[in-house]
Amino acid sequence: MTPSNNTLSKLLEMPLDQLMARALKTKLRHRKDQFSLCTIMNVKSGNCTEDCSFCAQSAHHSTNATIYPIQSVNEVLKQAEQAAQNGATRFSLVASGRGPSPAEVETYALRIQAIRERIGISVCASLGIMDSKSLLMLKQAGLSRYHHNLESSPDYFSQVCTTHTIFERIETIKAAKRIGIETCVGGIIGLGEDMRQRLNLALTLQKLSVNSVPINILVPLPGTRLANALPPSIHEILRTIAIFRLLLPRQAIRIAGGRETLKDLQGLLFMAGADAMLIGGYLTVRGRPVHEDLQMVERIKGIWQQCSS
Ligand code: SF4
């Protein structure tokens, strides 16, 4: 049920401590102490035709991002195996570009099949705009979940990207759902949007009934259109996470890129309702050592248990 305007306004005005307490309670009620870990691999990098404002891989920007074609089966298997050894339960193939050609879809299908047969870890993919026929080919190869961020609110997306629309992204998500692939869809905090637009993104995801919601925190990268953007404050980030949890009580709220910018405060994200994260680094930015992340997860689960008892 869509919350009333009055409820939404109250969420925006609620003091942060109350908002976080409600979000954590909601997380524990609906999802107990579940904490899910996934790892992504940049399977094809750079030279993208699209102009997403934050992205180092866009050909519209001058960055040092590496450019390479689709990685070999052996390389994909090596990284999937490492992810499984690190404790990740999902491994995602992420490619730059507007969307794959028919030949590329076949190439990805072979890699997905190899991971399923040889490593067994659940496979996700993030390959851009796709139709249901191509997605079905990936599903038959063993794909369980498709990742495709909306990045921002529908009324702000045109400020983020001008080479495609948010509706093309939404169509891809609907196509995945129609053929029974789970969906992982979220966005980035700090693209210049305001709190109401973040809330609007959460409501859009609620309507789409996605399974997992990755939230990135902008890391302004030299050479991109947002190189000089001011990163969002910890206060804004925690409010956003808590609001997403309250509006999406049953979904995994997954902290993706940018959490390292919070340094020793990043554990607070998981006291505000988040309960999943990427480990092992990002597309063009390194993450912190996996053993430190795993230690943090154990400590957080310990606190969650205390809060539940
Ligand atoms: S986010 Fe994806 S579609 Fe947008 S520029 Fe980067 S690689 Fe291309």
Boltz pocket constraint, residues with backbone or C-beta under 6 A from the ligand:
constraints:
  - pocket:
      binder: B
      contacts: [[A, 48], [A, 49], [A, 50], [A, 51], [A, 52], [A, 55], [A, 56], [A, 57], [A, 58], [A, 95], [A, 96], [A, 97], [A, 98], [A, 128]]
      max_distance: 6.0
